[in-house]
Structures are given as C-alpha cells and as structure tokens.
Amino acid sequence: MPQQIIVSSTPEEVRMGLVENGILQEFMVERAMSAHLVGSIFLGRVSNVVKGIQAAFIDIGLDQNAFLYLGDSKDLTEGASVMIQITKDPRGTKGPTASREITFPGHYAVLFPFSDSIGISRKITDDAERTRLRKLAEACKPDRMGLVIRTEAEGVEAGVLEADINSLVAEWNVVEARAKRAKAPAFLHRELDLSVRMVRDYFTKDVQEVIVDNRDVFQRIQALLAEMQGTEDVKLRLWDSGEDVFSGFGLGDTLASLADRRVELPSGGYLVIDHTEAMTVIDVNSGSYSGKTSLEETIMEINRQAAREITHQLRLRDIGGIIVVDFIDMHSEENRQEILSVLEESFAGDKMRPRVQDITALNLVEITRKKSRQNLEAVLFADCPVCSGSGRVQSREAIALEIKRRIRGLLKQQGSAKDIVVVAHPLEAGYLQQELLKDWNRELSCHISVEADVSLHVEAFMILDNSGS
C-alpha cells in the first residue's frame, strides 16, 4: 500500500509519522531533554554484580546505572570495564537495559562485531535470492564479524550491499579506536537522530513520499536516499507552510486522540485501553451495536473490528510489553481461532514483532510486543497532579460526609463554636451550597457557611471557627 513518511523537527523535539492510505499508522517522538539511548554504545564500569539474578549494574556516566543480564557468563567482576550497547531506554525509576552483543544496523545489513555468522531475513523467501545474498555476504563479511542481511536487501545490486556493509565496518572501527583510548565510564557511539534513523529503518518499496519541515534535516535525508537503491521515484518534499505539517495532512485529530482511553469502532462498539505497572489491558465492548442477524455474528463483527483496531492502536501509541485483550465472549472454537488469525494478519507490518498467544476459555488473548524505547504515553503525558495518576478522586459525596463527621466532632467539644465556615474547592463548595447546607444547619443546630478556594486540591477542605471567640 502507498505510504508517506512525515518528519517534523525542531530544536526541542523530533516527531515522525508513518502514513498509509491517509491513516497514521505509527507516531514517534524524541525530546532533546530526554535523549533516546537505544543503540548507543558505552564503555562502562561494573558497579556491582548480583549473582542471585545473574545480572550486573554498569556505570555508564549517567544518573542511572544500566542493567546487564549476564546469563551463564561469569567473566565480569566489580570495577571491570565492559563495552555495552543500550537495548531499552530508561523507564521511570528503571535504568536503561544493555547488552554485550553490539550491533550496527544499516539499511540493507546489520553488522555484529563480536559474532562470526551470517543470517538472512526470514521475510526473504525466494531460495535463489537467499543463495545470492548469502554469497554476497560471505564475500563482504570481515574476519571474525557477523552479518544479518535485512529484508530491504532483496534484489539490491552487489555494489550497493557492499557499500552499506563497508560503511558499518568503518563505524565500528571508529568505536573500537575510541574504546582503546577511553577510560570507563565513557560514551563511544550514538545512533542517528530520529529523523534520519526512522527513514533508514522504515523506508520500504511502499514509501512514495517523504515530507520534512526542516531544511537541515531535509538535506540529511536527501543524502541518505541518494545512497540507497530504489529511491529514484521517491518524492522528497520540504514543507515550508506556516501550518504544522501533521495538521496540514489532516492528522491533528488523530494525534489529539492519543490521550483517549476510549476508542470507537465503526460498528458502534468501542475499546477501553488501560495501563497498569505490569501490562496494558484492553476491553472490547459492544456499545450501541445490535447487529442484524444472530447474536454470535453480532459478537463476531465487533470482535473482528476490535482485533484490527487493537493492532492499529498498539502501533500508533507504541505500546509494548504484555497486552491482555478481553474480547466479547465467543462460544465457538472456530470463531475464536478466526479472531486470532485476524490479529496475526493485522500485525504483519509491525516492526516490533508482536506475538499473539492462544485464546483462553474466558476469551482473553495475551499479546507480547517488543519494547525498546519509552512508550508514547510516557513521552507525551505526565501523571495528573490532582489524582496522582490513579484516574480517580474522592466523590463529592465522600468528601461531604468527611466534612460532616469533622463538624460533628467539633460541635461535641465543650465550648465549641456554633458559627462555622467550610472552605473547599469550588466543585465541592458548589455541591455543599446547593445540596446539603440547608439540611446540615437544621440537623446540627448551628450556622454553617461555605467559601470556595480554587487553590485547594479537589479533595482538600478547611473547617474554621467564625464565632470570634
């Protein structure tokens, strides 16, 4: 299907979108204040080794140590220097995750400096082409290094593939030279910025146009495309309108909806997406859809739409880790298997390699999706300062009952005032004045007045003695 890559770059952030048939399929953001670390290489110093979890924590010169799983490796000791590459960005209180398996990705190949094997992308299925690429890789492979030939190498000329591999080897030589001179902890190599990296990683034969709103980035992408085969017909366009490039392509509403917990389906059904510390949970609901035939077919139509939309939302919101989907109950095993097939087919273009597990008797489906960078929610949103991220605050009724309990306690004290002022957030103050104040004054045999204070937390209140005594 025809695709477009949209890149918006400012000194503060880079935004990238992959658009297919006018629909935004993927959206990524990187902020200058929270640099993307995945792919960066460090010479780290082992801070401590935790044998109980077969892991080491590596000082890389940043605020948080990197987590390195050791497995059966026993060769690291505290204070030792080790070259590592970041595989997952830091998330919340967790530091970055690292690996000792260094990789250098190009457009057509991936170089493994500490390996000695050759692999061909499984998506290349033609036996003759696999044989051709393997022979080319064997001819180009440096001694004691490994290569994986990427899907985009299918059909490329030998010289183009060789140039890509030679460029990766040159990058590694620079890193190796820096490592020999550096003293741990030291930074050795950073991946390309998001704009160039995403064009390199997401460019396929389906991409017909790349739109960029920054002239410097435009020139870098222009140079990148000139080095790649099969880009002659790709239109590279500089967006110089004063309007935001995503809004200019009619994608403003889609970006605004990224915060929505509820996602509507064409039938009238809807999804509810909730995030927990351990996983993302998605509930499928029938909503207003009642169908035109049998109950089972009505359920299936909603579940089919939900399966397709779920795969879209996971890509669009860059949700990774464990995802559990609660589909509407299906009683036929054949129907359950159909929904699994729809999920598998819809995930076909997802580079994060989702895996769909079997469906349970309760119609729950578990999905795992690779998570390397901070998900979009963590980049774009912060916990609500009112509810502290819980999504809930006390109800007006609950706060009112607590205020009434406090007033009762105050009135029981010997010599307590009979003229009381309650200061509360305007939402609570309005509720008290309109619904409860008259009854409270009569029931408690005192005079209670209410004042609103917008500076108070919605759950906070003050009870003041206004008698002057």
C-alpha positions in Angstrom: 0.0 0.0 0.0 1.3 3.5 -0.7 3.0 5.1 2.3 4.3 8.5 3.3 6.9 9.4 6.0 6.3 12.7 7.7 9.2 14.3 9.7 8.8 17.4 11.9 12.0 18.6 13.5 12.6 21.5 15.9 15.5 22.1 18.4 13.2 20.8 21.2 11.8 17.6 19.6 11.6 15.4 16.6 8.2 13.8 15.5 7.9 11.1 12.9 4.8 9.6 11.4 4.2 6.7 9.0 1.1 7.3 7.0 -0.6 4.5 4.9 -3.6 5.4 2.7 -4.1 8.6 4.6 -4.2 6.8 8.0 -1.5 7.4 10.6 0.0 4.0 11.4 2.9 4.9 13.6 4.0 8.0 15.5 7.2 8.6 17.4 8.6 11.5 19.4 12.0 12.2 20.8 12.7 15.1 23.0 16.1 16.9 23.3 15.7 16.9 27.1 15.3 13.1 27.3 17.7 11.7 24.7 17.0 8.4 23.1 19.7 5.9 24.2 18.8 2.7 22.3 21.7 1.8 20.0 24.2 4.0 21.9 27.5 2.3 22.9 29.3 2.9 26.1 32.5 1.7 27.8 31.0 1.1 31.2 32.4 0.1 34.6 30.8 -2.7 36.5 29.3 -1.1 39.6 28.1 -4.4 41.2 27.3 -7.9 40.3 24.1 -9.5 41.7 24.6 -13.3 41.4 21.0 -14.0 42.6 19.5 -12.5 39.4 22.6 -13.2 37.2 22.9 -9.5 36.4 25.3 -6.6 36.7 24.7 -2.9 37.1 27.0 -0.9 34.8 28.1 2.7 35.5 27.9 4.5 32.1 28.3 8.0 33.4 24.6 8.9 33.6 22.2 9.3 36.5 21.1 5.7 36.4 23.2 2.6 36.0 22.5 0.2 33.1 21.1 -3.3 33.8 23.1 -6.1 32.1 21.8 -9.6 32.2 24.8 -12.0 32.4 23.2 -15.4 31.9 25.9 -18.1 32.3 28.7 -15.6 31.8 30.9 -15.4 34.9 33.8 -13.2 33.5 32.6 -9.8 34.9 33.8 -8.6 38.3 33.2 -5.3 40.1 35.4 -2.5 38.8 35.9 -4.2 35.4 35.4 -2.3 32.1 32.9 -3.6 29.6 31.6 -2.4 26.3 27.8 -2.4 26.1 25.0 -1.2 23.9 21.7 0.1 25.2 18.7 -2.0 24.1 16.0 -0.3 26.2 15.6 3.3 27.2 15.2 4.1 30.9 11.6 4.0 32.1 10.6 5.7 35.3 12.8 4.5 38.2 14.3 1.8 36.0 17.6 2.5 34.3 18.4 1.5 30.7 18.9 -2.1 29.7 22.1 -3.1 28.0 23.6 -6.0 26.1 27.2 -7.1 25.3 26.1 -8.1 21.8 27.0 -5.0 19.8 25.1 -4.3 16.5 25.4 -1.7 13.8 22.2 -1.5 11.7 22.4 -0.3 8.1 19.6 -0.1 5.6 20.5 -3.4 4.0 22.6 -5.2 6.6 23.3 -5.4 10.3 26.9 -5.8 11.5 27.7 -7.9 14.6 31.4 -7.2 15.5 31.5 -9.9 18.2 29.9 -12.7 16.1 31.1 -14.8 13.2 27.9 -15.9 11.4 25.7 -14.9 8.5 21.9 -14.7 8.6 19.3 -13.8 6.0 16.0 -12.2 6.9 13.2 -14.8 7.0 10.9 -12.5 5.1 13.1 -13.1 2.0 11.5 -16.4 0.9 12.9 -16.9 -2.6 15.6 -19.6 -2.4 17.6 -18.3 -5.3 17.7 -14.8 -3.8 18.7 -16.1 -0.4 21.5 -18.0 -2.0 22.7 -14.9 -3.9 22.6 -12.7 -0.8 24.4 -15.3 1.2 27.2 -15.5 -1.3 27.5 -11.7 -1.4 27.6 -11.6 2.4 30.3 -14.2 2.5 32.4 -12.1 0.1 31.9 -8.9 2.1 32.0 -10.2 5.7 35.0 -9.0 7.6 37.0 -11.6 9.5 35.6 -12.6 12.9 32.5 -10.5 12.4 28.9 -11.4 11.7 26.2 -10.1 9.3 22.5 -10.3 9.1 21.0 -9.3 5.7 17.8 -7.3 6.1 14.6 -7.7 4.1 15.3 -4.5 2.1 18.4 -6.1 0.6 16.2 -8.3 -1.6 17.1 -7.5 -5.2 19.8 -4.9 -4.5 22.9 -4.8 -6.5 26.1 -6.3 -5.1 27.9 -2.9 -5.0 25.1 -1.3 -3.0 25.1 -4.0 -0.4 28.9 -4.0 -0.2 28.9 -0.2 0.3 26.4 -0.5 3.1 28.5 -3.2 4.9 31.7 -1.2 4.4 30.1 1.9 6.0 29.1 -0.2 9.0 32.6 -1.6 9.4 34.0 1.9 9.2 31.7 3.0 12.0 32.8 0.0 14.2 36.5 0.8 13.6 35.9 4.3 15.0 34.2 2.9 18.1 36.9 0.3 18.6 39.6 3.0 18.4 37.7 5.2 20.9 37.3 2.3 23.3 41.1 1.7 23.3 41.8 5.3 24.4 38.9 5.8 26.7 38.6 5.3 30.5 35.3 3.9 31.8 32.7 5.2 32.1 32.8 6.7 28.6 30.4 7.4 25.7 31.6 5.8 22.4 28.8 6.0 19.8 25.3 7.4 19.4 22.7 6.2 16.9 21.5 8.6 14.2 18.8 11.2 15.2 15.2 10.1 14.9 14.5 11.8 11.6 17.3 10.0 9.7 17.1 6.8 11.7 13.4 6.4 11.0 13.8 7.0 7.3 16.6 4.4 7.3 14.6 1.8 9.3 11.1 2.4 7.9 11.8 3.1 4.2 10.4 0.3 2.0 9.3 -0.1 -1.6 5.8 1.1 -0.5 7.1 4.6 0.6 6.3 7.0 -2.2 6.9 10.3 -0.4 8.9 11.8 2.4 7.8 15.2 3.8 10.2 17.2 6.0 9.6 20.6 7.6 13.3 21.4 8.5 15.8 22.3 5.8 18.8 20.8 7.5 17.0 17.5 8.1 15.8 17.6 4.5 19.4 17.7 3.3 20.5 14.9 5.6 17.6 12.7 4.4 18.3 13.7 0.8 21.9 12.4 1.2 20.7 9.2 2.8 18.2 8.5 0.0 20.9 9.1 -2.6 22.9 6.3 -1.1 20.0 3.8 -1.2 18.9 1.8 -4.1 15.3 2.0 -5.4 14.7 5.6 -4.2 14.7 7.3 -7.6 10.9 7.6 -7.8 10.5 8.7 -4.1 9.4 12.3 -3.8 11.2 14.2 -1.1 9.3 17.4 -0.2 10.2 20.3 2.0 7.2 21.5 4.0 7.5 25.3 4.3 4.0 26.2 5.2 3.4 28.0 8.5 0.9 25.3 9.4 2.1 22.3 11.5 2.9 19.5 9.0 0.8 16.9 10.7 -2.2 19.2 10.9 -1.7 20.1 7.2 -2.2 16.4 6.4 -5.4 16.2 8.4 -3.8 14.2 11.2 -4.3 16.7 14.1 -7.4 14.9 15.4 -5.6 11.6 15.4 -2.7 13.0 17.4 -5.2 14.6 19.9 -6.9 11.2 20.3 -3.7 9.5 21.6 -4.8 10.5 25.1 -8.2 9.0 24.8 -8.9 5.9 27.0 -11.9 5.0 24.8 -11.6 4.2 21.1 -14.7 4.0 18.9 -15.3 1.2 16.4 -17.1 1.7 13.1 -20.0 -0.6 14.2 -20.8 1.4 17.4 -18.7 -0.8 19.7 -15.6 0.5 21.4 -12.3 -0.3 23.1 -11.2 0.8 26.6 -7.4 0.9 27.0 -6.0 1.0 30.5 -2.3 0.9 31.6 -1.0 -0.8 34.7 2.5 -1.2 36.0 2.8 -4.7 34.6 0.7 -4.7 31.5 -1.8 -2.9 29.2 -5.4 -4.2 29.4 -7.9 -3.7 26.5 -11.6 -4.3 27.0 -13.9 -4.8 23.9 -17.4 -3.6 24.4 -20.5 -3.9 22.1 -21.7 -0.4 22.8 -24.7 0.6 20.6 -24.2 -2.1 18.0 -27.1 -4.7 18.0 -26.4 -6.4 14.7 -28.9 -7.6 12.1 -28.6 -11.4 12.3 -27.7 -13.8 15.1 -26.1 -12.9 18.4 -22.9 -14.8 17.6 -22.5 -13.0 14.3 -23.1 -9.6 16.0 -20.3 -10.5 18.5 -18.0 -11.7 15.8 -18.4 -8.5 13.8 -17.5 -6.4 16.8 -14.5 -8.7 17.7 -13.2 -8.6 14.1 -13.3 -4.8 14.1 -11.7 -4.7 17.6 -8.9 -7.0 16.6 -8.0 -4.8 13.6 -8.2 -1.6 15.6 -6.2 -3.1 18.5 -3.2 -3.8 16.2 -3.5 -0.3 14.9 -3.6 1.3 18.3 -0.7 -0.7 19.6 1.5 0.5 16.7 0.1 4.1 16.8 0.6 4.5 20.6 3.8 2.4 20.6 2.5 0.2 23.4 4.9 -2.6 24.3 5.3 -5.3 26.9 2.4 -7.5 27.8 -1.0 -6.7 26.5 -4.2 -8.6 27.5 -7.3 -8.2 25.5 -10.8 -9.2 26.8 -12.9 -10.0 23.7 -16.7 -10.3 23.9 -17.5 -14.0 24.7 -17.4 -16.3 21.7 -18.7 -19.8 22.2 -17.4 -21.4 19.0 -13.8 -22.6 18.8 -13.8 -21.8 15.1 -14.7 -18.2 15.8 -12.0 -17.9 18.5 -9.4 -19.1 16.0 -10.7 -16.6 13.4 -10.1 -13.7 15.8 -6.5 -15.0 16.4 -6.0 -15.1 12.6 -7.3 -11.5 12.2 -4.8 -10.4 14.9 -1.9 -12.2 13.2 -2.7 -10.8 9.8 -3.1 -7.3 11.1 0.3 -7.4 12.8 2.1 -8.3 9.6 3.6 -4.8 9.1 4.6 -4.2 12.7 8.4 -4.0 13.2 8.1 -4.6 17.0 7.5 -8.3 16.3 4.2 -8.8 18.3 3.4 -12.4 19.3 -0.2 -13.5 19.8 -0.7 -16.2 22.3 -3.6 -18.6 22.4 -7.1 -17.5 23.5 -8.4 -18.7 26.8 -11.8 -20.2 27.7 -12.7 -16.7 29.0 -11.9 -15.2 25.6 -8.7 -13.5 26.9 -5.8 -13.1 24.5 -2.3 -12.3 25.6 0.0 -10.4 23.2 3.6 -9.5 23.7 5.2 -6.7 21.8 8.8 -5.6 21.8 9.5 -2.6 23.9 12.8 -0.8 23.4 12.1 2.9 23.9 9.8 4.8 26.2 6.2 4.3 25.0 4.4 7.3 23.6 2.3 7.8 26.8 5.4 8.2 28.9 6.8 10.8 26.5 3.6 12.9 25.9 1.8 12.7 29.2 2.5 13.0 32.9 0.5 11.8 35.9 -2.4 14.1 36.8 -1.4 16.4 39.6 -5.0 16.1 41.1 -5.4 12.3 41.1 -1.6 11.4 41.1 -2.2 9.1 38.1 -4.8 6.9 39.7 -7.5 8.3 37.4 -9.9 8.9 40.4 -10.5 11.4 43.1 -12.9 11.1 46.0 -16.6 11.7 45.1 -18.3 14.9 46.2 -20.5 12.7 48.5 -17.5 11.1 50.2 -15.8 14.4 50.8 -19.1 15.9 52.1 -19.5 13.0 54.6 -15.9 13.5 55.9 -16.6 17.3 56.4 -19.8 16.5 58.3 -18.0 14.0 60.5 -15.4 16.6 61.4 -18.1 19.2 62.1 -19.9 16.8 64.4 -16.7 16.1 66.3 -16.1 19.9 66.6 -19.6 20.5 68.0 -19.2 17.8 70.6 -16.2 19.7 72.1 -17.1 21.7 75.2 -17.5 25.4 74.3 -17.2 24.8 70.6 -18.3 27.4 68.2 -21.8 27.4 66.6 -20.7 29.5 63.6 -18.6 27.5 61.2 -17.0 28.3 57.9 -16.1 25.5 55.5 -13.5 26.3 52.8 -13.3 23.9 49.9 -12.5 23.5 46.2 -15.2 25.2 44.1 -16.6 21.9 42.8 -17.2 20.7 46.4 -18.3 24.1 47.7 -21.0 24.4 45.0 -22.2 20.9 45.8 -22.4 21.7 49.6 -24.2 25.0 49.0 -26.8 23.6 46.5 -27.5 20.2 48.0 -26.6 19.9 51.7 -26.1 23.2 53.6 -29.7 23.9 54.5 -30.3 20.4 55.9 -27.0 20.4 57.8 -27.8 23.7 59.5 -31.1 22.4 60.7 -29.8 18.9 61.7 -26.7 20.1 63.5 -28.3 23.2 65.1 -25.6 25.6 64.0 -24.8 28.1 61.3 -22.5 26.7 58.6 -21.4 28.8 55.6 -19.2 27.7 52.7 -16.5 29.5 50.8 -14.8 28.4 47.6 -11.0 28.4 47.2 -9.7 27.5 43.7 -6.2 27.0 45.1 -7.2 24.0 47.2 -6.9 20.4 46.0 -10.3 19.0 44.9 -10.2 16.7 48.0 -8.9 19.2 50.5 -11.0 21.4 52.8 -10.7 23.6 55.9 -13.2 24.0 58.8 -12.9 27.4 60.6 -14.4 28.8 63.8 -16.2 32.0 62.8 -17.7 32.9 66.1 -14.9 35.3 67.1 -14.5 33.6 70.4 
